Amino acid sequence: MLDLLEVRLLSALLAVGAVLGIFFLRQLGPPIVRGHRDVRASVPMRRALEIVWLAAVNLPILAVFAGAGWPELLYAPPLHVSLPGDTAVQVVGFVVFGIGGVLSLQSFRHLGKYMVVQIAVSQDHRLVTSGPYARIRHPVYTAAMLTSLGAGLLFLNLALLVDFLVVAGLARYRANLEERLLSSPQGFGLQYRAYVARTGRFLPRLR
């Protein structure tokens, strides 16, 4: 098992990477529109589920910053668990979180102003098929699952592993709603159905 200093260093690397990624995204990426948007069609989602979604996807990020300063909080029993080959598992968690972070930033950069919590199609919406979206329909959700799983493995923390299950369940639920909307006449219709046929939902489609 990694000691507290090693966990602190790995957490600090991920935290610095997150800060730098967000900085460069804001500098180089397209602007993200805030406030009112003209919506062509939307799928209502309970406010409570939106709050749970936002909390679940942000918890691993908060955990990384907490791990950089106070790793003992995440190592505290009874939430800290031990697994066979736990040191290797923690290193894998570090790598998985890093991959999820990179995928998240790339997805945000290509999605741009269409990155919103609400499941909706705006009046000027276009179907994004560049970057990660060329192979995966929901790379943001994939990234959220990777960072959540990565944090849980890195810290061997039961709460973060449960968070991964919550993120995975809500990602599947939201993806179902989004695909139903985007494949409808109010969305992109046949164009989106053709896109579905050549891409995977959370992972690239095997050819």
N, C-alpha and C positions, 0 to 999 in steps of 0.2 A: 504494500500500500504506500502511496506517495505521502511524504510527511507534509506538515503545514507549510514549510518554506517552499517546497516544490509546487504545491497547489497554488500558493500565492503567486509564484512567478508565472505559472501557466495561465492563471486567471488574469494577471496583469497584461500578458501578451494579448489575450483575447479582448480585454477591455480597451487597450490602446488601438488594436486593429479596428474595433467597432467605432471608436471616436474618429480615427483617420478616415475610415470608410464613409462615415456620415459627412465629414467635412468635404471630401472630394466629390461625393455625390451632390452636395449642395452647390459646389463650385462648377462642376462639369456637366451635371445631369440637367434634364429639362425641368422647368419649374413645376412644382406641384400646386395645383389650384386649391385654394382654401375658400371656405365660405359657400355662398349659394351657387348651385349648378343647375342648369336647365336639364331636367331629367325627362327622357322619352318614355322609359318604362322602368319599373323597379319591383323587387320582391320584398314584401314586408318581413322583417325579422324582429323577434322580441328584443326589446331593449336590454333585458337581463342577459340574453345570450350574447349580445354584442359586447356588453361589459365583461362577461366571463371570457369571451374570445380575446379581447384586448389584454386582460389581466394575464391570461394563460400564455400568450405569445411574448409578453414582456417580462414575465417572471424569470426565464433563463438569462436574459440580459442583465437584470438586476442581480441575479445570483453571481454572475461573473464579476461584476463590480464589487459585490460584497466579498467574494472570494479573494479579490486582490487586496482587500484591506483587513477582513476578519474571517479567514477561512475556518476558524474554529466554530463559527456559528453554523456553518453548513456541515461540519464534521460532528456536531453534537448529537448524542443519542437522544431519543430512540429512532430519529429519522435517518441517521447514518447507518448504512448497511455494509456488510462484507460479502464479496463475491469471490469465487475461485479465480485465481489469476488477476486479482483486483488491480495491480499496478498496470498491467497490459490493458485492462478494461478502461482505466482512467486515461491512458494515453490515447486509446481509440476514441474516447469521448472528446478529448481535446481536438483531435483531427476532425471528427464529425461536426463539432460545433463550428470549427473554422470553415469547413466546406459549406455549412448552412449559412454562415455569415456572408461569405462571398456570393453565394447564389442569391441571397436576399438583396444585396446591394445591386447586383446585375439585373435582377427582376425589377426593382424600383426604378433603375435608370431607364429601362426600356418601356416600362408601363407609364412612367411620368405622371401627368395630370390625372390619369384614370385610376390612380391608386387611392381608393377610398374604402372605408369600412362598410358603407352601405352597398348592398347588392343591387346595382342599378346600371342602366344604359343612358348616357347623356345624349343630348341632341347632336353633338358633334363627335360622337364616339366612333372610333375606328377599331377594327380588329387588329390587335398587336400580335405579330407572328415573328418578331425579330428576337435575337438574343436567346435566352433560355426558352422563350415562348415558341421557338421554332421546333422544339422537340417535346416540350411539356406544356400542358394547358394551365396548370396551376403551380408554377415554380415558387410563388410566394408561400403557398401552403407547404410545399415540400421543404423549403428553407426553415419555416417555423417548426416543423416536426424534427428536422435535423438539429437545430439549435437546442430544442427542448430535450431531445434524447441525449445529445452530446453533453449538456450540462448535468443531466441526471447521472450519466456514467462517470463524468469527470469528478464529481463530488460524492459519488456513491450515496446519493441522497434520495430517500424514498419519496419525499414530497415532489421532487423534480421529476422522478420517474412516473409518478401519478399524473403530473402536469403533462407529460408526453402523451399519455392516454387521452387526456382531455383535449389537447390540441389535435391529435389524430382524429378523434371522434367529431369534433366541430369542423375540422377541415373537410372531412368527407361530407358532412351535412351541408356546409356552405357550397362546396363544389357541385353537389347535386342541384341546389337552387340556382346557382349561376349558370350551369349548363342548360337547365330547363329554360331559363330566361333568354340566354344568348342564342339558342337554337330556335326560338320562337320567331314569328313574323315581326314582333316588336324589337327583336334583337338583330341577329344577322342571318337567321334562317338557314338556307341551304349552304351559304358560305361557311357558317360555323360548323354545320354537320360534316362538311368536307374536311374542315380543320380537325374535327374530332377523329375522323377516320385515319388520319396520318400521324396523330400525336398520342402520347400517353397522358394519363391524368396527372399522376404525381411523379412518374418515372418515364424516361424515354421508351417509346414503343419498340419492342424487339422486331426486327424485320426478318 
